[in-house]
């Protein structure tokens, strides 16, 4: 029997200073209060590029095109609680529009961070994915224990 897997996309959006955009999660079942990359699931019948374009518009109010992608890497995220994910990380250095919080029920703040000095309260597996890519790995496998990773860090109350 073949296994099933889920897929999500992640956006590494860089500003002029080379910092990447993170979102402060809120109102979510997993990792509330943590910082995370803008991301979303690949919906049934949708490919990863289509999910990227849709999620950029839904979450940030920006337009992205395939031509805006300057790098891509993939992570096989194995999870102790759910089916495995194949996460596609898109590195974007250009886009059209002004970035803003479009889903305030899911995101309380947008923060620009140095990719070489990511905050302690960032979701662990996303940090590991970025670190693996910076080592030149275009595919990596990351094991995630959701219960453990959600209890590891104290989340700041204010930005």
TABEL-V994170 format. One line per field, one symbol per residue. ss: DSSP state (h for helix, s for strand, l for the rest). phi: phi as a letter, one per 20 degrees, with the letter a starting at -180 (. if undefined). A space follows every 10 residues. Layout:
ss=???
phi=???
This chain:
ss=lllllsssss ssssllllls ssssslllll llllsslsss sllllllhhh hhhhhhhhhh llsllhhhss sssssssssl llllssssss sslllsllll llllllssss ssslllllll lslhhhhhhh hhhhllllss sssslhhhhh hllllllll
phi=.eedbdccdc deedefened ecdefbmdfd lfneebfgba fefgndefff fgfffgffec mddccgfffd abbcceeecf dcgfddeddd ecdbadodfb fdcffdbead cecffebfff eeggffgfff ffffeneebb dcecdgffff dfdeeffce
